[in-house]
Amino acid sequence: MYQENEVGAKLEKNKFEASISELKKKTFVSFTEIENYGESGVTPEYLEAHRRSLDDPEDFWGHVAQELEWTKPWERVIDNSNPPFTKWWVGGEMSVCHNAVDRHVAAGKGEQLALVHDSPLTDTVRKITYSEVKEQVSRLAGKLAELGVTRGSRVLIYMPLIPEAIFAMLATNRIGAIHSVVFGGFAARELRTRIEHAEPTVIIAASCGVEPNKIVRYKDILDEALCQSGHQPTKCIIYQRRRVLECVLEPGRDISWEEALEAEPVPCVPVEANEPLYILYTSGTTSAPKGVQRPCGHAAILCWTMRTVYGLKKGVWWAASDLGWVVGHSYICYGPLLAGITSVLYEGKPDRTPDPGQYFRIIEQHRVNALFTIPTACRVLKRADPNAKYARRYCSKSLKTIFMAGEHCDQDIRQWAERIFGVPVLNHYWQTESGSPITAACLGYGVKAVPPHSAGYAVPGYDIRALREDGQECQAGEVGRLVAKLPLPPGFASTLWQADSRYKETYFESYPGYYDTQDAGWISTEGAVWVVSRADDVINVAGHRLSTAALEDVVLRHARVADAVVVGAPDPTKGDVPLCLYVMRPPQDNEEIVAESTVTQELIALVRHLIGPIAAFRKAIAVPALPRTRSGKALRGAIAKLARSQLIKLPSTIEDPTVFGEIKTALQKCGYAVDAPDPEL
């Protein structure tokens, strides 16, 4: 890994060797040496909170639960009699919807903004108060109750990032039912499998979604899915996006949104803390859906993390994600509303709706205090506007912090973002299963910085370890499998929907007594955690284990590289060798054009000097674009399979499946993917 000092050297050919020497001297250290770098950043307040969460969970989580209003007190804080199915706040009852909406209205905050929907794609900005949210949600809940939705029933939601999607989530919860939000980009096949698995009583959908260059006809996709489905809902409630596209309603089955809101409002139905709040299917599942089941007690954790992790007690929060992902559930909908702050919903892209200045416009226009985004979004901004000319049009003085998660955050993009936005950029780590951060800086406990490249320190409740394949604990600085010792904290996935055995097999059998994150990483002596890659992204080169993320960090330091992925490619001698696909940054203004061959040779030399010849890094190929999902994750596994001429099935969440044609051609120039079949969607 590498220290965080900025590397400004342009690797022009005539200066290349001098640049290499300077880079080595200034910025790079080994995995084991980095634990001695700088100050740890931990505070006594954090250390005490983390200790109490593990040593005295009854007292610690009992206090955290007081973030919410309960209609019935819990009998026990923790019941760990059947691990890993730990229960928290057993017997306690409350309503998540009440705590997210009604509680604030009752406290006199009804006129405070709850949601701001900013959609450059439809040229609209909507501002909605907590009182308005309550009115819409209580009436929609009334209609759901009329249609037979009861406590424990499922409601499937298939909508774009609009306020009505949040109303649908809250209305479902209001009457004690379970929602399952399906990402709006899913095709009919994936939607059908989720309908059949969740068996919803009612489906709530929109007429369409909007992309920069097209309209996605959600209702047509829903109709196709229902035609193929073995399960049929009682009714479908359809929200017509009248300024974009209206659809035809199916007589006898479909109800308009306006008709649904004519129902009488209903009060909140409290449920026990361990009853399901929602089912969220992980991306890419088709024949065997994997539905993460979240307990209602998760609400207390989300409210608590807004303050302790993100340092926000009031103000405006923007999570630049989609409701179909776990970030959208936790930190577009529930987290900010439970904390009583304003949540921004942005329906657009970082760079094309209509220009790369939109992130900065939103920060200024809506006075955003904290932003949660992914590194890919910043890479897109940097590629489109490296000198931040668009950013200079706007004032971002309201912004205090940027949080990144979802994928590896290289130091180059973090430093660029800090320079352009003018605020700290904090990396943190969590998963769909955790529902909230596993490691972070924890601003509320005074931890305001993390060591370079790390994802921070274990959030209270998590006892993180790095284990070898034989289950023995790694030494500080040694790369291993990242695991969390049981019991897991409140809010973690309680199980997989209708698949308890699969839950145990998937996450807990490999390392008994621990949750297997299926990520590789290491931990320093002071407890900072480095997540280097998914476990299957570690390349074994002649017996030496190398992280793809570490190699990508070096490649992304090059001034002419905008984006990159590294995968393992087959080699008859070494087993695997690194193969790099990179996207060149377009020349800016009067900048000299650099040949692809020059950049490739410079990258090979750079990795050799900074990682060492042990990396066997000899193949790098420029491509027009990289395959990523709409949430920004690079499809490394698909690229690796393609290089091996294996058939790959692309997830329906892929941003642009056409890029694989160009990647296949590029791989064939290097002797890979010779007999590769075309990818299947």
N, C-alpha and C positions, 0 to 999 in steps of 0.2 A: 504494500500500500504506500501512499505518498502523503507528505505533509501538504499543508494547504497554501503555502506561499504561491502567489500568482505567477504563472509562466507566460511571459509576454513575447518570448522569442519566436520570430517567424522563421520557419525552417527553409529558408531559401538555400539553393544549392551551394552558393559560394560561401555561406556562413554556417553551413550545417554542422561541421565538426565542432566549431566554437560553441554553437548553441547546445549541442549534446553535453559538452564539458560543463557548461554553466548550469544546465538542468540537473545534472548529477550532483553537482556541488551544492545546489540550493534547495532541492525539493524532495528528494526521495530517500525513504528509509524502508527497512524490511518490516514484515508482519510483527516479528518479535520485538523490534526496536521501538515501534510506535507507542508502546505502553509507557515509555519514558518521556513522551513528547508533551510539553506544556502542562497546564494545570488541569486537573480532572474536572473541575466545574461543579462537583457535587457540594451540597450544602448540608449543614447539620439538620435542618428542617426536613430535607428530602430523606436523609439517611434514617432519621427517626420514624418518619411515616412509612418507609419501606419496611423497616424492621417490625413495626407494630402490625403491619398488614399480614406478615407471615407468622409472627410469634403469637399475636393475639387477634385473630381474624374476627372473633365475636365482637370485640369492642370496636375495632377499626371500622368494619363494614356496617356495624350498627349505627355509628355516627354518619357514615356516608348515606345511608338510607334516609336519614332525616332531611336530605335535600328535597324530598317529595312529601306530599300529603297522603296519608294512608287512611282508608276507611275502617280498616281492621288491623290492629298491631300484629306483628309476627310472633309466633310461639318460640321459634329458635332461629338464630341468625344463620347457622349452617347445619346441614345434615349431610355428612359424608359417609353414610353407612353403606352406600352402593357406588363406589367409584368406578368409572369416571363420571357417573351421573350425579354429581354433587348438586344439592339444592340449597338455595339461599333465601333467607327471610321467609322461612317455611310458615305457612298459615296466614301470612300478611296479605291483605287485599288492598288494591288501589286501582285507579284508572289512569292509564298513560295519557289518554286524551284530556282528561280533567287537568292533569298536571302540566300538559303542554299548552292548553288553551284556557279552559274555564278558570283555572286558578289565577291566571294573570288578569283576566277580566274582573274577577271578584275583588282583586287587590287594587282596582282602579287604574289598570294599565290598558284598558280596552282600546284606547285611541292610539296606542303606540303601534308603530309598524311591525308586523310580524313577518311579512314576505314582500320582497321586491322582485318582480319578474321583468327582466331586461332581455328583449328579443330583437336584436338587429335584423334577424331573418324575416320578421314580420313588421318591423319598424314600430314596435310598441314597448311601452314601459308601464307596468301596473304596480300600484302600491296598495297593500292590503293590511288592514289593522287586525289586531287580535279579536276585536268584537266582530268584524266582518268574517273572519275565519270561523268563529264560533257559530254564527248564523248559518253559513253554508254547510258546515260540517254536521251540525245537529239536525238539519233538515234532510241532508243526504242519508244520514244514519237512520232517520225515521223511515225513509223509503226502503232502505235495505231491510229494516225490521218487517215492514209490510210484505216484502218479497220472500220472507221466510228465513232470513239470515239471523242466526241466534248465536249464543255463546259457544265457541268452538267451531262454527261454520267457517268455510274458507271463501274469500273473495279475491279473484284474480284481477290485477290491474295492469292494463296494457296501454300506456299513455306516454307522450313525450314529456319533456321537462317544462311543465306548466303548473300553475298553482292548483288546478283541479286535481292533479295527481296526488298532491299532498292532502287535499280535502278528502280524497277517496281513502287514503291510508288512515287518516284520523277518524273518519266516519266508521270505517270497519272496526277499528279498535274501540270506538265509543260504545258499541253494543257487545263488546267482548268477543268479537270474531277475529279471525286470523287472516291477514292479507298476504298475498304473494304477488309482488311486483315483478313483471317480466319486462326486461329491457326492450324499448321500442324498436330496436333494430333487428330483433329476432324474426326469422322467417317463419312460415306457417308450420313447417315440420317441428321446429324447436318449441314453438308456441303450443302445438298440439300435445307434445309429450308432457309439458308442464300442466296443461289442462287435465290430462288424463291422470297425472300423478297426484295433483292437489285436489281434484274433484270439487271445484268451486260451485257454490250455490248460485252466485251472481258473478258476472264479468263486467268490469267497468273499463271502457275503452274510449279513445278519441277517434275522430274521423281521419286524422292524418298527423304526420310529423313533418318537419321542415328541415332540409339539409341545404347547404349553400347552392347546390345546382339541381336540386330535385325535391319533389314532394313524395313522401313515403305514405302510401295509402294503408293506414293501419286497419281500417274497417274491412277492406278487401282481404288483407292477410288474416284477420280474425275469422271472416266468413269461410275462407279456405280451410283454416285449421279446424273449425267446428264441423265442416263437412267430412273431415277425415277422422274426427275424434270419436272415441267410444264413450265419452262422457259429455253430456249436454247440460249447460246451466239452466236454471229456471228462467232467468231473464238476463239481458245485456243492457246496461245503461251506457248511452253513447253521447259523448260531448262533441258537438259540431264546432269545428274551428271555422267560423263563418267567413272570416277575412281571408282564409286560405283555400279550404276545400270542404264542401258539404257532401255527405254520403247518403245513400238510400237506406232507410231503416227497414228491417225485416218485420213485417206485420206479425203481431202475436208474440214476438220474442224481444224486440228492441224497444227501449224506452229512451226518450230524449232526456238530456241533462235537465232541461227546464222543467219537464214534467216531474222528474224525480225531486226537484227542489220545492215542489208544491206540497210535499208531505209535511206533516206536523213535526216540529222539532222534538227530539227525545233526549232524556238525560243520559249521563254516563253510567255504564255498567261496570262496577269494580270486579276484578278477577284476582285470583291468587298469583303471587309473584312468580311462580314457576310454570304457569300456564303459557302456551305459546303466544308471542306477540306477532311474529311473522315467519314465513318460510321464504328463504332466498336461495334460488338455485344458482350454483356456481356456473360460470361460463363454460361453454363447450360440451355440456352434457347433452346427450341425445337419447340413446336407447336405455340408459340407466341414470335417470336424473338424480342428482345429489343435492337434496334440499336442506340447507342449513336451517335448523330450528332455533329461534331466539326466544328466551324467556322474557316475560313482561318486566321482571326486575331489572333488566338491562337499562331501563329508563333512568334509574338512579345513577348508574355509572356514567351515562352520557351527560347528564346534568353536572355531575362532579368533574368530569374531564374537561368540560368547557372552561372551568375555572382553574383546575390544578395543572392540566397539561397545556392548554392553549392560553391561559392567563387572561380570559375574557369574562368579566362580570357584567358588562353592559356594552352597548354599541352595535356595530354592524359587522357581520361575519359572512364571508363568501367562500363556500366550498365549490370549486369549479369542477364538478363531476356531474353524474346523471343519477336519477333516482333508481335506476335499474341495478346499480352497483351498491356494494355495502357502504361506501362513503356517502352515497346519496341518502340511504336509510338513516345512518347514524348522524351525519353532519350537514345535510341539507334540510332534512325534515326534523327528526326528533331532538338531537342535541341542542341546537340553538333555540328551538321553541320551548323546550323544557327549562332552559336557562333564562327565558324571557328576553331574548335579544332578537335582532332583526337578521333574517336569513336571505341572502341574495340568490336568485335562480337566474343563471345566464344561459340563454338558448342561442348558442353561436359557437364559432371557432376562434382560436387565438389570433389567426392571421387573415382570414378570408371573409370576414363579415363586418364591414367590408375591407378592413385593413388591419395591420399589426398593432394599431393603437388602441384596440378595444379594451384590453385588460386595464390599461391606464385610464381610459375614459370612465369605465365602471368604478374604479377606485375613487376617482375625483367626484363623479356625479352622485354616487351613493354614499360617499364618505366611509369607505370600507376601512375597518381597523385591522382585520386579520384575513389572510388569504390562504386557503388550502388548495394546492394544485399538485401536478405531477411533473417530474423533470422533462418529459417529452413536450409538454406545453411550452416550457421555457426554451427548449431546443428549437421548436417551431418558430418562436418569436425571434430568437437569435439568428436563425437562418434567413428569415424574411426581413429582419431589420437589425443587423448586428450592431449598428452604432446608435440604435434607439432614437432615430429621427422622429418617429411618430410619438414616442413617449414624451418628448419635449413639449408637446402641445398641451399636456395635462399636468396638473399638480397632484401629487400623491402623498401630501404631508399627513393625511389622516391615517395612512397605513403604518402599522408598527412592526408587524412580523409576517413572514411567509413560512408556511409549513409544507414540506414535501414528503410524499410517500407513494407507494404503489409499484415502484420499480427502483432500480439502483440509481442513486443520484451521484454523478461524477463531480469532482471538485471544480472542473472547468465551468460547468454550467451553473453550479452553485455560486461561484465567485462572480460570474457574469451577472446573474440575477441580483446579487447583493449590490453590485455596482450600479445597475440600471434602476432598480427599485429603491435603492438607498436604505434598505432595512435588513436586519438579520434574516438569513434563510436557514431554517432548522429542519434537518432530516429526521424522520421518525419512522417507525416500523410497526405494521400490524397486518392482519389478514381478515378475510371474510369470516373465518371461524371465530376470531377474537371479537370482532365487532367494534373495537376501540383500540387505542394504541397499546402495544406490548412493550415497546421501548420508546423513549422520547426525552426531551429536555426537562419537562415538568416546570413550566414557568411559574406556576402557582406556589411551588416550593422553593423558588429562588434560583433554580438551575436554568441559567440563561444561555448556556453554550454547551456544545458537545465536542469531543475530540475530532479532529479531521477524519472524514470518511465514515465515522461511526453513525449509528442510528440512535445514539443516546443511551440512557440508563433504563433499567427495568422499571416500568411503571409499578407503583405499589400493587401488590397482589400477585406479581409474577416473580417466580424464582427461576431465572434463566440459567441454563448450563450448556456447555458444549461437550458432546460425548464422542468417543471413538466408535468404530464399528462394533467393537466387542462390548460396548456399554460402559467402559471406563471413562472417567472424566478427564478431559483434556487439560493440559497445563495452560497457564495464561499465555495468550498469543498463538496457541495452536489451533489450527482450523479443524472443526469437527461438525457434527450434526447439532443444530440448535434445538433444544428441547425446553419445556417448562415443567417443573415438578408439580405433581398433583398435591392438593386440590387446586383447580384453576379458579380465578377470581369470578365474582358475580358478573353476569352479562355475557360470558363466553357461551358459545353454542351449547345448548343443553343436550342435543342429539342431532341426528339426521332424520328428517320427516319419514316416519314409518320404516326406519332402518336402524334400530339400535345396534344390531350386530355389526352392521357395516361401519357404524360410527366407531365402535371399539376396534375393529380390525384396521380401519384406515389410519387412525390417529394414535392408538395406544398400544398396539401389539409389538411393534418393533423395539420399543424401549419401555418395558414394564415400569409403571410408576411415573411415567412422564408423557406429556403431550409432544408428539413429533411434529415440529413445524414444517418438516420436509425442506428446510433451508439449511445451507451451510454457512458457517461463520465462526467467529472467535470472540473471546471475552478478555479484556485487559484486567490487570490486578485490581484496579479501582472500580471495576464493574461495568465499564462501557462496553457496548455490544456492537460488533461489526457484522453485518449481514452481507456476505460476499456474493451469493448467488443461490438459486434453487439448487438443491442437492444434485439434481441430474444435469446441471449446467457446469459442474466441475469436470475439467478435462484431465484425463489420465495420460500424460505424455511420458512414455517409457518409465512408468512407475512413479512419476512426479505429478502430484495433484495441483492443477492450476485453476484459478478462478477466471471465468470469462469476464466477470465484472472488472477485475484488476487489469486485464489486458485492454478492455474497452476504455478504461480511464486513461491509459497511455495514449491510445489512438485519438481520443477526443481532445487531447491537449494540442493536437496539430491545428495550426491556425486555419487551414483550408478544409478541415473536416467538420461537417455540420451534424452528422449522425452516424452511428456505427453499431454493429453487433459482432460478437465473436462466438463461433460455435466450434465444436469438435468435428473434424473430418477424418475419415479413415486413412491410416497410413500402414503399409505392410511391415515396417520396421518398428515404429514407435507405438503402434496401436491407434492412438489419436494424435492429431496435430491441430493447432489453432488455425481456423480459417476466418478471415475478417471480411465483412461486407461493409463498405462505407459510402456515405453520400457526400459529395464535394459541395462546399459552400460556393454559391455563385460569386464571381468577382464584384467588388463594390467600387463604384465611381471609376477612377482611373487605375485601379489596381491591376497589376500585371497578371495575365492568364498563365496558370501553371498546368503543365501536362499531367494527366492521370498517372503516367508511368513514373514521373518524378515524385509525386505524392506517395505512391505505393512504395518506392524504394526508401523514401524518408521514413515511412511508418515502420518498415522492416528494421531499418537501422535503429530507430528510436526504441522500439521494443527490445531489441538485442542489447542496447546499452543500459536501458533502465530496468528491465526485468531480468535480462541475462540470456545467454544462448540456450539455457535449459528450457526456455519457452518454445523453442523450435518454431518460431514465428516467421514464416517465409512466404505466406500467401495472403495477399490482400487484394480485393477487387472493388472497383468503384461501380456502383449501381445508381440508377436514377432515384429510387426510393426503397425504403425498408418496409417489410410487412409488420404492421402493428394493429392491435385491436383498437376499438374506439376509446377504450380506457387508457391507451398508451402503452400497453405491454408488447414487447417485441416477441415475435413468434420464432424464438430460437430453435425450439424442438422441430418445428416444421422445416426450417432451413436445413438443419442437420440431417433430417430424414431425406429431404430432396437431394442433398449431396450424396447420399448413399443409394440413390435411385429407388427409394421406397415410396409407396403410395402414401400421400398425406391427405387428410380430410381437414379442411379449414373450418374454424369456428365461424358461425354466422355473425359474430361480432367483429370480424375483420374489417378494417377501414377501407381497404382497396385490394381486392383479390387479384386484380390484373398485374400487380407488381411481380407476382411469381413467374410470369412469362419472361420478364427481363432478367430476373434472378437466375432462372434456369439456364438461359443463354450464357450469362456471365459465369456460372459454375462450370458449364461444359467447356469453356475456354481453358479452364484449369484442370480438366480431366475428370471432373465430378459430374454427377447427374446424367451420365451418358445414356442410360436406358430409363431415365425417370419418367413415369407417367405423369400426365398433367394433374395438378391438385384437384380434389373434388370438394365442392361446397356442401 
